[in-house]
Structure formats: C-alpha cells, structure tokens
Amino acid sequence: GSWTETSGVASTGFSTTSDQAAFNPSGQSAGIYTFDYSVSAIAPCTGFDVATITIEVLAVPEAGTPPAAQSVCASSLSLVDLDGLLVGADSGGSWTESSASASTGFSTASDQADFNPFGQLAGIYTFDYIVSGTSPCIGSDVATITIEVLAVPEAGTATPSIQTVCNSSSTLIDLAALLVGSDAGGIWTETS
C-alpha cells in the first residue's frame, strides 16, 4: 500500500517510507489534516481500497503579548481597555487582578476587562489574562498587563495662609517650610 496526504493545506510533519507513514504535529498550524492509505488489488483481482485517517491539530493556548508598562494619572476619567492592549490573544480567557494591593477600579465581564484609574492610590497595578488549553492540549498561558498609576500633583497647603512680617526684618523666610503636603520637585514663581 501507499500513503498520501490529502489535507487542504499540506503539513510539514508528514513522512512516508514504503507502506509506513508518520505525522509529527509539533509546530503545525491548527486545523484538520487527512491522510489516505491506498491498497491496490493483486491480479486477477482489480481495483483498490482507500482508508482515510483524519487528525485535528489544536493550537496551544495563547494569552497574547502585553504592551510595555502603561502609566496613567489618578485623575484620568478614561477607562483602560485591558483586552484591547493585548496583541494576538485567544478569546475565551479570564481576567484577574494580581496587584500586591488590589485596586477599586478593575471590572470584568466574560473575557473583557477594564481598569478605571480615577481615584486610585498611586502605585503599580497588574492584571492577568489567562487562557487554558483545550484537551488534549494541557496547561495555560498568562499575559500580564502592568499599569502604573501616578499621583495627582500636589502643591500643598500654605499654613497659615497669610504670613505677616515687618519690612525691617532681615530673617529669611523658608517658603517650602510653610507648605504642608506638597510634592517635591515643584517650581517657585512670584505672583505678586
């Protein structure tokens, strides 16, 4: 007998020697592969018979490729579309938040997920998209999206709000010492 591959798109994993054949699914695209074994009649008989073997190759789970870490401001009113950030992800996975300190802005429905940065504490937030394999493929694939929420700039509060001094005083006034709760790295300008 003899073997032939009859798949619509030929594989790269089919090999045959005489009446022996093998198929290596490793690295093959997901799809249906068919192989025929033909046996011709021996004279005085005529004709032939064909048996078809069908193999379905499933793809390993793919959670996609996440982008580099994203930065957003805690005052942003725009939702971050987490699933929209993944490239090449299989549908049907699930989302979880894996942040060291959970946010209050993570929401998910089915395999869609969003993050609302508004009002979040400054810090790093991480979200995992997990796709499990379909039997006989085992295991799962995880893609992690990292979002850094940056604090809203804080110039601080002047205490007291008005300082009164005599114009004959030669004592320098440390303006930064008069602020409570200010971020470092600001710029001073005179507005009088």
C-alpha positions, 0 to 999 in steps of 0.5 A, a space after each residue: 500500500 501507499 500513503 498520501 496526504 490529502 489535507 487542504 493545506 499540506 503539513 510539514 510533519 508528514 513522512 512516508 517510507 514504503 507502506 509506513 507513514 508518520 505525522 509529527 504535529 509539533 509546530 503545525 498550524 491548527 486545523 484538520 489534516 487527512 491522510 489516505 492509505 491506498 491498497 491496490 488489488 493483486 491480479 486477477 483481482 482489480 481495483 483498490 481500497 482507500 482508508 482515510 485517517 483524519 487528525 485535528 491539530 489544536 493550537 496551544 493556548 495563547 494569552 497574547 503579548 502585553 504592551 510595555 508598562 502603561 502609566 496613567 494619572 489618578 485623575 484620568 476619567 478614561 477607562 483602560 481597555 485591558 483586552 484591547 492592549 493585548 496583541 494576538 490573544 485567544 478569546 475565551 480567557 479570564 481576567 484577574 487582578 494580581 496587584 500586591 494591593 488590589 485596586 477599586 477600579 478593575 471590572 470584568 465581564 466574560 473575557 473583557 476587562 477594564 481598569 478605571 484609574 480615577 481615584 486610585 492610590 498611586 502605585 503599580 497595578 497588574 492584571 492577568 489574562 489567562 487562557 487554558 488549553 483545550 484537551 488534549 492540549 494541557 496547561 495555560 498561558 498568562 499575559 500580564 498587563 502592568 499599569 502604573 498609576 501616578 499621583 495627582 500633583 500636589 502643591 500643598 497647603 500654605 499654613 497659615 495662609 497669610 504670613 505677616 512680617 515687618 519690612 525691617 526684618 532681615 530673617 529669611 523666610 523658608 517658603 517650602 517650610 510653610 507648605 504642608 503636603 506638597 510634592 517635591 520637585 515643584 517650581 517657585 514663581 512670584 505672583 505678586 
